[in-house]
């Protein structure tokens, strides 16, 4: 993974998912390194989306929440607020993003994140002259 000079970084849901899978160890290791960043901000929406996705891995509800609580020990979860949804609405109209992506991008912008790490969003795309999308798995 390339190193970037950043003040704050955010992550898309896929970073959390790849950190907790065993199919591709390269994706897993890169994702774990991102989760260790001191300046990492995680959208409440991305975390909820992660919990929703991993529950389909035939884990019990207590195991899912246990994993969630373990993750919360190492990441900073942003508070959910009305501004994020307002900005998400604007981003959908301006950039035609998906609903989940718009909320995660809005949260990154509002938390002054220089970078939003994502495999699914367009690499190097800049949103509102403030937050750049970086695909950390791109060579």
N, CA, C and O of each residue as an XYZ file, in Angstrom:
556
protein
N       0.848     -1.183      0.000
C       0.000      0.000      0.000
C       0.888      1.238      0.000
O       1.825      1.346      0.791
N       0.582      2.164     -0.893
C       1.285      3.439     -0.944
C       1.023      4.239      0.316
O      -0.075      4.181      0.868
N       2.013      4.983      0.779
C       1.833      5.856      1.939
C       1.471      7.249      1.440
O       2.078      7.758      0.497
N       0.483      7.857      2.074
C       0.040      9.194      1.724
C       0.205     10.090      2.938
O      -0.020      9.660      4.070
N       0.597     11.328      2.705
C       0.685     12.308      3.774
C      -0.719     12.861      4.008
O      -1.266     13.577      3.170
N      -1.284     12.519      5.153
C      -2.667     12.914      5.419
C      -2.828     13.368      6.868
O      -2.101     12.935      7.762
N      -3.795     14.245      7.069
C      -4.150     14.657      8.422
C      -5.171     13.690      9.007
O      -5.046     13.264     10.155
N      -6.179     13.346      8.214
C      -7.231     12.425      8.638
C      -7.643     11.562      7.466
O      -7.625     11.997      6.314
N      -8.011     10.338      7.775
C      -8.484      9.413      6.736
C      -9.801      8.787      7.180
O     -10.077      8.654      8.372
N     -10.601      8.408      6.197
C     -11.850      7.696      6.437
C     -11.816      6.406      5.622
O     -10.978      6.236      4.736
N     -12.730      5.514      5.933
C     -12.790      4.254      5.186
C     -14.207      3.963      4.726
O     -15.191      4.371      5.344
N     -14.269      3.246      3.625
C     -15.525      2.718      3.122
C     -15.756      1.373      3.814
O     -14.829      0.810      4.396
N     -16.942      0.874      3.755
C     -17.316     -0.391      4.391
C     -16.424     -1.543      3.942
O     -16.121     -2.438      4.731
N     -16.002     -1.526      2.677
C     -15.229     -2.657      2.157
C     -13.906     -2.848      2.894
O     -13.408     -3.972      2.949
N     -13.325     -1.810      3.455
C     -12.074     -1.950      4.217
C     -12.334     -2.811      5.453
O     -11.542     -3.700      5.766
N     -13.429     -2.555      6.149
C     -13.791     -3.372      7.321
C     -14.060     -4.821      6.919
O     -13.652     -5.755      7.610
N     -14.744     -4.993      5.806
C     -15.080     -6.350      5.355
C     -13.815     -7.124      5.001
O     -13.652     -8.268      5.424
N     -12.919     -6.510      4.229
C     -11.692     -7.208      3.830
C     -10.790     -7.512      5.027
O     -10.055     -8.499      5.003
N     -10.830     -6.697      6.056
C     -10.013     -6.943      7.247
C     -10.488     -8.186      7.998
O      -9.743     -8.757      8.794
N     -11.728     -8.603      7.743
C     -12.294     -9.732      8.474
C     -12.679    -10.903      7.577
O     -13.601    -11.659      7.882
N     -11.963    -11.038      6.476
C     -12.180    -12.189      5.603
C     -10.873    -12.960      5.486
O      -9.809    -12.432      5.809
N     -10.944    -14.176      5.036
C      -9.745    -15.006      4.920
C      -9.472    -15.483      3.503
O      -8.572    -16.294      3.286
N     -10.241    -14.988      2.537
C     -10.075    -15.458      1.162
C      -8.839    -14.855      0.493
O      -8.125    -15.556     -0.224
N      -8.583    -13.590      0.714
C      -7.468    -12.902      0.061
C      -6.634    -12.217      1.135
O      -7.003    -11.159      1.644
N      -5.502    -12.834      1.474
C      -4.686    -12.320      2.576
C      -4.034    -10.978      2.267
O      -3.765    -10.207      3.188
N      -3.774    -10.679      1.001
C      -3.218     -9.370      0.655
C      -4.228     -8.273      0.983
O      -3.881     -7.280      1.622
N      -5.475     -8.448      0.548
C      -6.521     -7.474      0.873
C      -6.688     -7.353      2.383
O      -6.830     -6.252      2.914
N      -6.670     -8.477      3.058
C      -6.839     -8.498      4.514
C      -5.724     -7.705      5.194
O      -5.994     -6.861      6.048
N      -4.477     -7.973      4.818
C      -3.332     -7.303      5.467
C      -3.318     -5.805      5.215
O      -3.035     -5.028      6.126
N      -3.619     -5.392      3.996
C      -3.678     -3.955      3.675
C      -4.784     -3.291      4.497
O      -4.598     -2.205      5.046
N      -5.927     -3.953      4.572
C      -7.064     -3.406      5.326
C      -6.729     -3.276      6.808
O      -7.060     -2.266      7.428
N      -6.088     -4.269      7.372
C      -5.704     -4.214      8.787
C      -4.745     -3.053      9.038
O      -4.856     -2.371     10.057
N      -3.809     -2.822      8.126
C      -2.878     -1.692      8.276
C      -3.631     -0.361      8.278
O      -3.287      0.545      9.037
N      -4.642     -0.242      7.442
C      -5.445      0.986      7.406
C      -6.187      1.166      8.728
O      -6.255      2.275      9.256
N      -6.742      0.081      9.261
C      -7.475      0.169     10.532
C      -6.584      0.597     11.693
O      -7.079      1.090     12.707
N      -5.290      0.414     11.554
C      -4.343      0.795     12.611
C      -3.945      2.269     12.552
O      -3.256      2.750     13.451
N      -4.363      2.995     11.516
C      -3.982      4.402     11.392
C      -4.495      5.208     12.582
O      -5.646      5.057     12.991
N      -3.644      6.054     13.130
C      -4.022      6.893     14.276
C      -5.090      7.911     13.927
O      -5.914      8.276     14.766
N      -5.069      8.358     12.704
C      -5.949      9.453     12.281
C      -7.169      8.967     11.514
O      -7.708      9.687     10.673
N      -7.603      7.749     11.804
C      -8.705      7.143     11.067
C     -10.056      7.521     11.665
O     -10.255      7.456     12.879
N     -10.978      7.915     10.792
C     -12.363      8.199     11.179
C     -13.247      7.185     10.459
O     -13.079      6.941      9.264
N     -14.175      6.608     11.182
C     -15.066      5.623     10.565
C     -16.503      6.114     10.686
O     -16.986      6.412     11.778
N     -17.156      6.190      9.568
C     -18.550      6.604      9.516
C     -19.427      5.612     10.279
O     -19.261      4.397     10.163
N     -20.342      6.142     11.044
C     -21.309      5.303     11.748
C     -22.068      4.444     10.738
O     -22.351      3.275     10.998
N     -22.390      5.021      9.604
C     -23.118      4.297      8.564
C     -22.282      3.136      8.019
O     -22.816      2.047      7.811
N     -20.972      3.350      7.782
C     -20.102      2.277      7.276
C     -20.032      1.132      8.285
O     -20.029     -0.039      7.904
N     -19.977      1.473      9.562
C     -19.911      0.455     10.601
C     -21.210     -0.359     10.645
O     -21.169     -1.586     10.733
N     -22.349      0.315     10.584
C     -23.647     -0.376     10.578
C     -23.763     -1.262      9.330
O     -24.252     -2.389      9.407
N     -23.317     -0.750      8.197
C     -23.366     -1.528      6.954
C     -22.492     -2.785      7.089
O     -22.881     -3.863      6.640
N     -21.323     -2.644      7.704
C     -20.429     -3.775      7.947
C     -21.125     -4.827      8.818
O     -21.115     -6.014      8.492
N     -21.726     -4.387      9.922
C     -22.440     -5.302     10.824
C     -23.541     -6.037     10.047
O     -23.720     -7.245     10.204
N     -24.263     -5.309      9.225
C     -25.348     -5.893      8.433
C     -24.806     -6.960      7.467
O     -25.418     -8.016      7.308
N     -23.682     -6.691      6.837
C     -23.113     -7.631      5.858
C     -22.560     -8.878      6.546
O     -22.799     -9.993      6.084
N     -21.823     -8.700      7.646
C     -21.198     -9.887      8.255
C     -22.201    -10.795      8.954
O     -21.897    -11.959      9.214
N     -23.374    -10.293      9.259
C     -24.368    -11.166      9.910
C     -24.781    -12.305      8.984
O     -25.315    -13.309      9.456
N     -24.550    -12.176      7.679
C     -24.884    -13.227      6.727
C     -23.810    -14.321      6.661
O     -23.931    -15.267      5.884
N     -22.773    -14.188      7.470
C     -21.707    -15.203      7.487
C     -22.009    -16.316      8.488
O     -21.102    -16.977      8.992
N     -23.265    -16.507      8.761
C     -23.724    -17.560      9.671
C     -23.117    -17.417     11.057
O     -22.793    -18.405     11.716
N     -22.970    -16.170     11.486
C     -22.512    -15.886     12.838
C     -23.748    -15.611     13.697
O     -24.765    -15.118     13.209
N     -23.638    -15.939     14.969
C     -24.744    -15.620     15.871
C     -24.777    -14.109     16.084
O     -23.793    -13.414     15.833
N     -25.914    -13.613     16.548
C     -26.037    -12.176     16.831
C     -25.005    -11.739     17.865
O     -24.434    -10.654     17.758
N     -24.770    -12.580     18.862
C     -23.785    -12.204     19.892
C     -22.372    -12.195     19.324
O     -21.559    -11.358     19.714
N     -22.065    -13.116     18.405
C     -20.739    -13.113     17.774
C     -20.549    -11.874     16.898
O     -19.473    -11.277     16.885
N     -21.596    -11.494     16.167
C     -21.527    -10.300     15.316
C     -21.268     -9.064     16.182
O     -20.383     -8.264     15.880
N     -22.040     -8.916     17.251
C     -21.847     -7.750     18.123
C     -20.539     -7.835     18.900
O     -19.940     -6.804     19.207
N     -20.090     -9.032     19.220
C     -18.787     -9.195     19.875
C     -17.672     -8.711     18.960
O     -16.764     -8.003     19.396
N     -17.745     -9.099     17.685
C     -16.760     -8.635     16.700
C     -16.849     -7.113     16.556
O     -15.829     -6.424     16.518
N     -18.075     -6.602     16.478
C     -18.262     -5.153     16.385
C     -17.635     -4.425     17.561
O     -16.961     -3.412     17.380
N     -17.853     -4.934     18.756
C     -17.262     -4.303     19.946
C     -15.738     -4.385     19.942
O     -15.066     -3.457     20.391
N     -15.189     -5.494     19.437
C     -13.726     -5.606     19.324
C     -13.174     -4.558     18.363
O     -12.138     -3.947     18.630
N     -13.863     -4.354     17.257
C     -13.428     -3.354     16.276
C     -13.491     -1.954     16.886
O     -12.606     -1.128     16.664
N     -14.545     -1.700     17.655
C     -14.707     -0.368     18.266
C     -13.604     -0.046     19.268
O     -13.424      1.115     19.634
N     -12.871     -1.053     19.713
C     -11.741     -0.818     20.617
C     -10.556     -0.214     19.881
O      -9.694      0.413     20.498
N     -10.509     -0.399     18.558
C      -9.344      0.085     17.812
C      -9.649      1.214     16.822
O      -8.725      1.807     16.266
N     -10.912      1.513     16.597
C     -11.249      2.596     15.662
C     -12.038      3.686     16.375
O     -12.623      3.469     17.436
N     -12.034      4.856     15.762
C     -12.865      5.960     16.246
C     -14.083      6.035     15.339
O     -13.969      6.235     14.130
N     -15.250      5.870     15.952
C     -16.499      5.897     15.205
C     -17.081      7.303     15.260
O     -17.279      7.855     16.343
N     -17.355      7.880     14.100
C     -17.951      9.210     14.040
C     -19.404      9.149     14.486
O     -20.089      8.143     14.298
N     -19.849     10.228     15.069
C     -21.255     10.307     15.458
C     -22.114     10.523     14.219
O     -21.704     11.175     13.259
N     -23.291      9.970     14.268
C     -24.247     10.159     13.185
C     -24.913     11.517     13.388
O     -25.353     11.826     14.495
N     -24.993     12.328     12.341
C     -25.642     13.629     12.504
C     -26.435     14.020     11.258
O     -26.246     13.467     10.175
N     -27.315     14.980     11.445
C     -28.198     15.433     10.366
C     -27.425     16.039      9.202
O     -27.824     15.897      8.046
N     -26.325     16.714      9.505
C     -25.533     17.354      8.442
C     -25.071     16.344      7.396
O     -25.059     16.638      6.200
N     -24.695     15.164      7.848
C     -24.199     14.141      6.922
C     -25.283     13.758      5.909
O     -24.991     13.566      4.728
N     -26.511     13.650      6.362
C     -27.596     13.263      5.455
C     -27.963     14.399      4.506
O     -28.348     14.164      3.360
N     -27.844     15.606      4.984
C     -28.084     16.773      4.134
C     -27.026     16.851      3.033
O     -27.341     17.054      1.861
N     -25.771     16.686      3.435
C     -24.683     16.715      2.459
C     -24.785     15.520      1.518
O     -24.513     15.654      0.325
N     -25.171     14.359      2.028
C     -25.333     13.169      1.180
C     -26.355     13.431      0.074
O     -26.160     13.024     -1.072
N     -27.422     14.100      0.420
C     -28.451     14.467     -0.570
C     -27.823     15.331     -1.672
O     -28.054     15.101     -2.859
N     -27.039     16.312     -1.268
C     -26.357     17.186     -2.219
C     -25.394     16.381     -3.103
O     -25.346     16.589     -4.315
N     -24.629     15.465     -2.500
C     -23.646     14.671     -3.251
C     -24.326     13.769     -4.288
O     -23.813     13.584     -5.391
N     -25.470     13.218     -3.927
C     -26.208     12.385     -4.889
C     -26.623     13.229     -6.088
O     -26.484     12.802     -7.235
N     -27.128     14.418     -5.820
C     -27.555     15.290     -6.923
C     -26.368     15.752     -7.767
O     -26.463     15.822     -8.992
N     -25.257     16.065     -7.111
C     -24.110     16.604     -7.837
C     -23.262     15.540     -8.530
O     -22.833     15.731     -9.668
N     -23.019     14.416     -7.843
C     -22.097     13.401     -8.363
C     -22.775     12.089     -8.758
O     -22.127     11.197     -9.306
N     -24.072     11.964     -8.483
C     -24.821     10.752     -8.787
C     -24.240      9.512     -8.091
O     -24.175      8.436     -8.685
N     -23.821      9.669     -6.834
C     -23.301      8.522     -6.064
C     -24.464      7.655     -5.593
O     -25.626      8.060     -5.651
N     -24.133      6.475     -5.133
C     -25.161      5.612     -4.540
C     -25.538      6.186     -3.168
O     -24.821      7.020     -2.617
N     -26.637      5.742     -2.644
C     -27.093      6.218     -1.343
C     -26.078      5.907     -0.234
O     -25.687      6.821      0.491
N     -25.636      4.641     -0.076
C     -24.653      4.374      0.982
C     -23.348      5.149      0.786
O     -22.802      5.700      1.742
N     -22.852      5.190     -0.450
C     -21.603      5.917     -0.714
C     -21.738      7.389     -0.389
O     -20.816      7.991      0.161
N     -22.880      7.979     -0.722
C     -23.058      9.413     -0.474
C     -22.985      9.733      1.020
O     -22.440     10.767      1.406
N     -23.524      8.860      1.849
C     -23.495      9.094      3.303
C     -22.076      8.946      3.836
O     -21.646      9.741      4.671
N     -21.348      7.947      3.370
C     -19.968      7.727      3.817
C     -19.061      8.859      3.338
O     -18.211      9.330      4.093
N     -19.233      9.295      2.101
C     -18.440     10.416      1.576
C     -18.761     11.694      2.345
O     -17.857     12.443      2.713
N     -20.041     11.940      2.586
C     -20.447     13.134      3.333
C     -19.816     13.145      4.720
O     -19.328     14.179      5.177
N     -19.827     12.019      5.372
C     -19.239     11.909      6.702
C     -17.739     12.215      6.653
O     -17.218     12.908      7.527
N     -17.050     11.704      5.640
C     -15.609     11.970      5.494
C     -15.360     13.464      5.274
O     -14.443     14.034      5.865
N     -16.157     14.085      4.441
C     -16.007     15.522      4.179
C     -16.240     16.325      5.458
O     -15.452     17.211      5.790
N     -17.317     16.016      6.170
C     -17.659     16.773      7.379
C     -16.639     16.578      8.505
O     -16.515     17.424      9.390
N     -15.917     15.466      8.464
C     -14.888     15.216      9.471
C     -13.499     15.620      8.981
O     -12.484     15.228      9.556
N     -13.474     16.417      7.898
C     -12.219     16.963      7.353
C     -11.181     15.900      7.016
O      -9.992     16.071      7.284
N     -11.642     14.806      6.429
C     -10.735     13.740      6.011
C     -10.158     14.073      4.639
O     -10.886     14.399      3.702
N      -8.846     13.983      4.546
C      -8.167     14.216      3.265
C      -8.408     13.068      2.301
O      -8.512     13.261      1.089
N      -8.497     11.848      2.873
C      -8.603     10.633      2.070
C      -9.751      9.775      2.577
O     -10.003      9.667      3.778
N     -10.438      9.170      1.612
C     -11.420      8.129      1.910
C     -10.929      6.878      1.188
O     -10.949      6.812     -0.041
N     -10.487      5.883      1.968
C     -10.010      4.640      1.374
C     -11.201      3.785      0.957
O     -12.097      3.513      1.756
N     -11.197      3.363     -0.315
C     -12.282      2.538     -0.838
C     -11.810      1.782     -2.073
O     -11.053      2.305     -2.892
N     -12.266      0.561     -2.187
C     -11.997     -0.205     -3.398
C     -13.091      0.022     -4.428
O     -12.863     -0.132     -5.628
N     -14.281      0.387     -3.960
C     -15.447      0.464     -4.836
C     -15.658      1.820     -5.503
O     -16.278      1.904     -6.564
N     -15.150      2.867     -4.889
C     -15.327      4.207     -5.459
C     -14.210      4.506     -6.451
O     -13.182      3.829     -6.456
N     -14.409      5.505     -7.279
C     -13.435      5.826     -8.332
C     -12.143      6.357     -7.731
O     -12.130      7.391     -7.062
N     -11.046      5.626     -7.982
C      -9.729      6.005     -7.481
C      -9.364      7.421     -7.925
O      -9.505      7.777     -9.095
N      -8.903      8.200     -6.986
C      -8.411      9.565     -7.203
C      -9.516     10.609     -7.402
O      -9.219     11.783     -7.622
N     -10.773     10.200     -7.328
C     -11.887     11.160     -7.424
C     -11.825     12.111     -6.224
O     -11.604     11.682     -5.092
N     -12.018     13.379     -6.483
C     -12.031     14.390     -5.422
C     -13.473     14.852     -5.228
O     -14.187     15.134     -6.190
N     -13.884     14.922     -3.965
C     -15.220     15.406     -3.626
C     -15.118     16.730     -2.879
O     -14.456     16.839     -1.847
N     -15.784     17.716     -3.425
C     -15.889     19.035     -2.804
C     -14.528     19.661     -2.475
O     -14.396     20.400     -1.499
N     -13.541     19.362     -3.286
C     -12.182     19.908     -3.135
C     -11.609     19.640     -1.748
O     -10.738     20.370     -1.275
N     -12.111     18.575     -1.093
C     -11.674     18.296      0.273
C     -11.263     16.855      0.511
O     -10.311     16.597      1.248
N     -11.963     15.917     -0.099
C     -11.728     14.503      0.212
C     -11.481     13.733     -1.076
O     -12.289     13.760     -2.004
N     -10.337     13.043     -1.109
C      -9.937     12.270     -2.290
C     -10.137     10.784     -2.013
O      -9.828     10.297     -0.925
N     -10.655     10.074     -3.004
C     -10.820      8.630     -2.908
C      -9.499      7.970     -3.286
O      -8.907      8.281     -4.320
N      -9.052      7.060     -2.439
C      -7.842      6.285     -2.722
C      -8.174      4.804     -2.614
O      -8.700      4.344     -1.600
N      -7.859      4.067     -3.669
C      -7.993      2.613     -3.645
C      -6.666      2.070     -3.114
O      -5.677      2.068     -3.849
N      -6.613      1.611     -1.866
C      -5.347      1.180     -1.291
C      -4.827     -0.137     -1.870
O      -3.683     -0.515     -1.613
N      -5.644     -0.828     -2.637
C      -5.255     -2.108     -3.203
C      -4.707     -1.978     -4.610
O      -4.227     -2.947     -5.198
N      -4.785     -0.761     -5.144
C      -4.312     -0.489     -6.509
C      -2.788     -0.445     -6.488
O      -2.186      0.230     -5.652
N      -2.185     -1.160     -7.401
C      -0.710     -1.209     -7.448
C      -0.144     -0.099     -8.276
O       1.074      0.005     -8.419
